[in-house]
Amino acid sequence: MKKLIAFDSLLFLFLLFVLGCTTESEDNITSGPVVKKTLVNYTHETFRTSFPDTSSLHNISKTYSNNYSEDKRNQLLDYMRREVSKFGEDPNVFENVLSRTGCKLTGEYVLPTYAERAKYENQEAWIFQITVGLGEPVFGRCKCYALSLPNLDTLAYIGTR
């Protein structure tokens, strides 16, 4: 009897594990952008050495190259909006970040890869990174911004060709 209960318990745990593990989240996205709030105070030098954030750039570029759609981009943006709201940040300011960085352009191959609420040279800022398509849905180029709050003036910019 004890062996049967132990087997049933193991079977239940195995099924729970297998059925609970999927490669896609509830948003139907396989790889999401980094979204975080930190106490980091970037300087000109640390911004240049920290960005582009190659890990998030590689993950998003690899996942969505030749698998791009504006619907997928909108799912990534919705994911970011939900994460940002968890930090208690102003959703209108974040919407302006998305517009300012070109993330909401239609007809363009643009995907968000990284958003960090931090500081840049002692100013409150959004650090934001996107990957840009190379004329077709193959990603690789990126643009990285440090945008001041609340006006979203560009404090720093890095772009790759």
N, C-alpha and C positions, 0 to 999 in steps of 0.2 A: 504494500500500500504506500509506504514512504517513497519507494522508487517511482511509483506512478505519479505521485504528487510532485516530486522533484522533476521528473521528465516534463509534466504539464507546465510547471513553472518555467523551465528552461525554454520550452517551445513557445510559451507566451512571450517571454522576453525577446527571443529570436524574432518572432513575427512583429512585435512592437518595433524592434530595431530596424528590420528590413522595410516595413511599411512606412516608418517614420523618416527614413533616409531617402531624400531625393536630390537630384543635382540642381534643381531649380527651386527658388523660393516661392512664397505665395504670390509674388508679383510676376512670376514667370520670367525672372531674370537669373541667369546663371552666374554672373559676376557683377557685383555692385560696386559703385564708387566708394571711396573712403570719405566718411563724413565724421568730423569730430570737433570738439571744443577743447582747447588747451590753454595753458598759461605761457606758452612759448612767446618770446619776444624776439622776432627775427630782426637781424640787422641786414644791411645790404649784402654783406659777405655770407652770412648764414643762409639767407634766402637763395643766393646764387649757388651755394653748395648743396642745398636741400632739394632744389627743384631744377628740372622736373622730378617729380616723385616717380621714379622708374617702375616701381612695383605696381602701383595702380595704373599707370600708363600702359604697361605691358599686359596686365590682366584684361583691361577693357579692350585694348587694341586687338589682342589675340582672340578674345571671345566674340567680338562683333565685326571683325573684318570679314567681308563676304557673307555676313549674316546681319546686315543692318536694316533697320526700318525706323521710320519716325515714331512708330508705335513703341518700339523697344526704347528709343531715346526718351519718350515721354514716361515710360515706366521707370527708367533710371531717375528722371527728374522728380517724379512722384515719390520715389524712395527717398531721395535727398530731402525733399520738403518735409516728409514725416520725421526723418532723423533730426533735422534742424528744429522742428517744432518741439521735439523732446528737450532741447536745450533751453527753451523759452525765448528763443530769438525772434525778432520781428519778422513775420513771414513776408511783409511788403518789401522790406529791405532785401531779403533773400531773392525775391522775385526780380528786383532791380539788378542784383548781382547776375542772375541768369540772363537777363536782357543785355546787360552791359558787356558780358563776355561772349555774346553770340550764341549762347546755348539754345536759344529758342527760335533761331532762324529756321525757316522752312526751306526745303530744297537744298540744304547744305548738309554735308556729312560731318556732323559735330556731335561728340559725346562727352559728357562730364566724367572726369575720373577722380577728382579730389576736391574737397571743400573743408577748410579748417577755419574755425573762429579762433583767432589768436591776436597777436599784436605785431606791428611792424614798426620798428624804431620808436617804441613807446606809444604808438597810436593804435587804438582799437581798429581791427581790420578783419576782412575776409581774405583768406588765401584760397585761390580757386584755380583749378587746372582743367583744361579740356584737351581732347585729342581731336585732330582734324583729319578728314579723309584726303587722300591724294588724288582727287579727281574721280574716284570710284569708291565704293565702300570698303576700301582698304585703309586702315588708320596707321599712323606712325608719327606725324608731326604733332607738336603740342604747343599750347600757349599757357603760360602761368602768370597769374596776376596777384598782386597784393593791393587790395582796394580799401581805402579808409572808410571809417564809419563816422557819421551817417551819410556823407555825401558821395561815397564811392569814387573818390578821386583815385587815379592810378598812382600808387606809391612806388611800385616796382613792376617790371614786366620782363618775361623771358619767353622767347619764341624760337622754335626750331624750324628748319627748312626741310 
